[in-house]
Amino acid sequence: MVLLQLDPFLNELTSMFEKSKEKGSVWVTLKRSSLKSKLQKRKLSAAGESIEYRCLIRATDAKRTISTSVGAKDHLRFQASYATILKAHMTALKKRERKDRKKSTEADKKESTSTTTKPKKL
């Protein structure tokens, strides 16, 4: 697996979003990883050394896959850039239909008062 640096990864991610604007999807996955094998992890834990975990980020558009690894130091800068890219390219999402809260609560109150005031006939 070839890991890109942060800036080339963000540029490639932007181009993926641009290419899939009309048709297609881009999947982004984030995963905690130490980028070490199980054997290396066991040796480090046996020696009493701490394992530095990083965030492994993969993006794919079904034709091409890119990935990068982000450490704790670069996390805030990457997150801000990533959020900017997502905000810029999520224009094709549909708006969620929201119910008016006042109307729904008033309707519930009317139903509850009408059922409690009428006595039942046997």
C-alpha positions as semicolon CSV with decimal commas, in nm:
position;residue;x (nm);y (nm);z (nm)
1;M;0,000;0,000;0,000
2;V;0,142;0,335;-0,103
3;L;0,075;0,619;0,137
4;L;0,058;0,972;0,002
5;Q;0,164;1,280;0,195
6;L;-0,118;1,498;0,332
7;D;-0,126;1,770;0,067
8;P;-0,112;1,538;-0,238
9;F;-0,382;1,322;-0,075
10;L;-0,610;1,624;-0,031
11;N;-0,548;1,731;-0,393
12;E;-0,630;1,383;-0,521
13;L;-0,940;1,370;-0,302
14;T;-1,057;1,700;-0,449
15;S;-1,009;1,566;-0,802
16;M;-1,203;1,250;-0,710
17;F;-1,494;1,461;-0,589
18;E;-1,481;1,672;-0,906
19;K;-1,484;1,365;-1,133
20;S;-1,778;1,210;-0,949
21;K;-1,984;1,529;-0,935
22;E;-2,231;1,429;-1,207
23;K;-2,237;1,055;-1,149
24;G;-2,068;0,828;-0,900
25;S;-1,964;0,820;-0,536
26;V;-1,653;0,865;-0,328
27;W;-1,606;0,651;-0,018
28;V;-1,376;0,772;0,257
29;T;-1,281;0,545;0,547
30;L;-1,088;0,634;0,860
31;K;-0,924;0,373;1,078
32;R;-0,691;0,366;1,376
33;S;-0,366;0,199;1,282
34;S;-0,011;0,169;1,406
35;L;0,119;0,066;1,061
36;K;0,303;-0,223;1,225
37;S;0,250;-0,596;1,193
38;K;0,119;-0,807;1,482
39;L;0,466;-0,947;1,545
40;Q;0,618;-0,599;1,571
41;K;0,338;-0,491;1,807
42;R;0,403;-0,791;2,034
43;K;0,776;-0,716;2,045
44;L;0,713;-0,352;2,135
45;S;0,462;-0,437;2,406
46;A;0,695;-0,704;2,549
47;A;0,977;-0,450;2,561
48;G;0,749;-0,207;2,743
49;E;0,752;0,054;2,467
50;S;0,435;0,239;2,379
51;I;0,283;0,203;2,034
52;E;0,208;0,526;1,848
53;Y;-0,126;0,499;1,673
54;R;-0,207;0,701;1,363
55;C;-0,521;0,759;1,160
56;L;-0,521;0,568;0,831
57;I;-0,745;0,737;0,573
58;R;-0,847;0,570;0,249
59;A;-1,056;0,716;-0,032
60;T;-1,189;0,533;-0,335
61;D;-1,416;0,610;-0,627
62;A;-1,440;0,243;-0,740
63;K;-1,170;0,302;-1,003
64;R;-0,883;0,427;-0,793
65;T;-0,783;0,412;-0,428
66;I;-0,565;0,661;-0,243
67;S;-0,454;0,655;0,118
68;T;-0,261;0,855;0,375
69;S;-0,165;0,835;0,738
70;V;-0,216;1,125;0,979
71;G;-0,031;1,158;1,307
72;A;-0,142;1,342;1,618
73;K;0,067;1,649;1,532
74;D;-0,092;1,702;1,188
75;H;-0,442;1,603;1,290
76;L;-0,593;1,952;1,336
77;R;-0,451;2,090;1,012
78;F;-0,571;1,785;0,816
79;Q;-0,916;1,793;0,975
80;A;-0,965;2,160;0,884
81;S;-0,861;2,101;0,521
82;Y;-1,071;1,786;0,496
83;A;-1,378;1,965;0,634
84;T;-1,335;2,246;0,380
85;I;-1,320;1,995;0,094
86;L;-1,630;1,811;0,217
87;K;-1,830;2,133;0,258
88;A;-1,735;2,243;-0,093
89;H;-1,833;1,916;-0,261
90;M;-2,149;1,813;-0,080
91;T;-2,374;2,033;-0,290
92;A;-2,564;1,744;-0,451
93;L;-2,720;1,629;-0,125
94;K;-3,095;1,657;-0,090
95;K;-3,240;1,880;0,177
96;R;-3,412;1,694;0,458
97;E;-3,784;1,758;0,490
98;R;-3,854;1,881;0,840
99;K;-4,189;1,872;1,009
100;D;-4,301;2,189;1,179
101;R;-4,263;2,122;1,550
102;K;-4,533;2,365;1,657
103;K;-4,795;2,208;1,434
104;S;-4,710;1,855;1,542
105;T;-4,715;1,940;1,915
106;E;-5,045;2,129;1,882
107;A;-5,200;1,833;1,700
108;D;-5,078;1,597;1,973
109;K;-5,226;1,821;2,243
110;K;-5,564;1,832;2,066
111;E;-5,573;1,454;2,036
112;S;-5,479;1,400;2,400
113;T;-5,736;1,652;2,532
114;S;-6,017;1,521;2,313
115;T;-5,965;1,162;2,428
116;T;-5,945;1,251;2,800
117;T;-6,256;1,473;2,811
118;K;-6,500;1,235;2,647
119;P;-6,638;0,958;2,872
120;K;-6,669;0,615;2,721
121;K;-7,013;0,457;2,685
122;L;-7,060;0,088;2,733
